[in-house]
């Protein structure tokens, strides 16, 4: 059977459905071919209840099908209804076998022999491709599945999860709540999962319900069991279910078989496309993820645009007016396409982005034109933005931890706010244009995405951050040219907890280390035991003594938490210092300071032990930590109550939990890390960092729980808002309503609203009582002085006997 | 942020500011008392007596305001530590102020009752102060970095171990393990909490009984029995620690159950005292 259409659309995801709806609206004879028996398969596969974002907010949606942020179910429901109402001709189970022909006469052969003929062909097949099968006998038995809709649907089963990616881990951890789960991964350790997921699965592994099987791959699957190859030999596991999450096969192969050309790079995922998404084969279009669309809205817009183009009515992209406005600040007001080219030429940061990616990036950014002398103000109101200098010179004041201020300049291609991007230590103020400037203000979320998608951008950015850190630590007067030789020979080294960077007594090692993130302890060996006499946080230089005084290593330097350090060869650093006597003096003095601190520590070995304990608890990476002196703490929990009273009835600290060493107790409470783990993966960018270092969550939180999972210290809670409270005197005199503090019983009860709908939970964490007069309520409300919030560097220093 | 980088106790708040002020107030009250010699002798009815009485009454009201203050968590540059420091030292100074106010005239009347109640309130406060200074350190030492929940979990674990060890012994031993499991209580009555003792503790009895039973056994069984005694001994140690933890917590709360009601009794008596004085004015 052969049917003929004006356009055939392969795939019924957001791009395909939107194209189908437009074609139906235009009265084009069309068909949407869907391989599965349901539309939008990728989104159908999202976990139940997943909240789908509609970013970027300022990108207009141009489609006959509507789309707004909401739960997976809501969105799919709307799409289904609207596609039907629009009259989209959707054919399910259409598995495409071959594509032949040319414009005006394409022939699409389906499994089963049916042929669809179309004048134009739109490939909207997504980038998930086909799900990878286990590839062993029995991998299509009914108890083997390749996706998991609702982990709560299974109970008291034995389930084997195969795979080591994020979906495999997330599924395994969720299933382990009420099932016996094995997760089998062919590698000897986690290689590609997010840190938060690794923490979660390792934690679950300590419980009774989940076992991790590394270096294990399936051999065969039979009804009721799976046989696996393990390092110890073959192992049979009786199970109710096998869930394999092995990712998809990228669609490039399929596209190439259709005759579509790709750029020379063999890793390229995006084919050569015209601005109207046409491939080198006339009449054959690619839209959606394989065309570089990064978000659902872009896919839907492309679906609309491609049909308009085919029907002879080419439209400018939906984001054109928005971008035109954003880029209006550029000198000479060039048209958008020229402005984009200009930006790309001027800034190597964007080299690897496709035009579509660059457009999306700029949608979230803001271009500013400033005249010489004008102060730079950020428009977003969030301090988390980064300024990229598109052209010109900018002057700014830097204030370091010790309060010393220094004026520096930055030029084209440079960033402002980059260290603050990851670190809370340095303050930038008085930013102004030294010459006429073009600045691009970039949202944190976009930068994170940019760095993830372009290795070159990542390199450029990382290098800049390292330069800033070195300037911070050594001298702000050093330029990139000065530091270049150090960086070119430097090696980035990662150390796990307990790994030694430097070993006492070593004579052959003259490298110095610059601590980029993490912290280290400095210890020496005497009387048969190791005594800690110092702690160095991120931003410190260690190992200079052996180099400067040409002697064996005087102390051991150990990573107190996971630490990343830049190893600089002594033979490069020595001449660098010799050429700069001022810097050499500064380093000599820093060494003297450290030696003196060491003496104070050695006077009282407990100090070292306490410092060691604190650093081991991750306090070294904190910028502001809550510490309780248990010799003073009368366990009244007024700190928790004050916290709850200041923050919607929900305490963001747990006084009793957390480790104690001697009398020093580290309660569960946010430390406002130097490099906040929680900020690593926040879809709506709701986590912010202020100039003072406080990390806080704004009201755009969607309750996804990523931050809570990523926090290694367990200080973020997912909670519904607390109950309303009466005035204090009403409670005190008449016993009305819940009293001060968090009412756990009430919090537990109040899970549904008055319509019986489950209340959403949002992430709650300490915000250092940001904007509250008087500072952290927990400290103000402590009656005995047991609770203090301190910058650990200051605390260590006061422990060292110096003020 | 102005907060210091180290811990500072409420007693030494701002280099003992309130201690100095408390001593100052006491001296200021003592000086005129010794300098002046009223014709009818010292009593509450002289102008000095009225002045000291007014200061004392206002102090009492202000000291009691702490109960409200500590529950008000609103923004502001207040520090509860500062308030408590002032509460302690000014409360102690009140002994001097109020005693001088009496002019050492005591009798079986409402006036002396108010004074007596005030002294009791202050004494209970001193007891509380003693508890606050002493008990937190004891509590931390007793906990050994283990929370009460963790202790409870470990106790359950040891119960399991003990049951396992008892498997290799006669039923009588198994009964003892069961007794230890079912009849060991942590907390309970007021007396048990405050003394941290249970004269009828199932584990203590089980240990004593197991030692009795473990006489003259063959070497293997004897070793097993000793192992059981050791396991129960570990449990007993944990149970005792948990009991002490509750005791310490109770001690830190208990004194307030005396201090606060007495304060209210004082407030009522003080009101009666003032009304009586003005009723019989002249």
Interface residues (C-beta under 8 A of the other chain):
Chain A: X627 X629 X630 X631 X632 X633 X634 X635 X636 X638 X641 X642 X645 X646 X656 X657 X659 X660 X661 X663 X665 X728 X729 X732 X740 X772 X773 X774 X775 X777 X779 X780 X781 X782 X783 X784 X785 X786 X788 X789 X790 X791 X794 X795 X797 X798 X799
Chain B: X1 X2 X3 X4 X5 X6 X7 X8 X9 X10 X13 X68 X70 X71 X72 X73 X75 X76 X77 X78 X79 X80 X81 X83 X84 X132 X135 X136 X137 X139 X140 X143 X145 X147 X249 X252
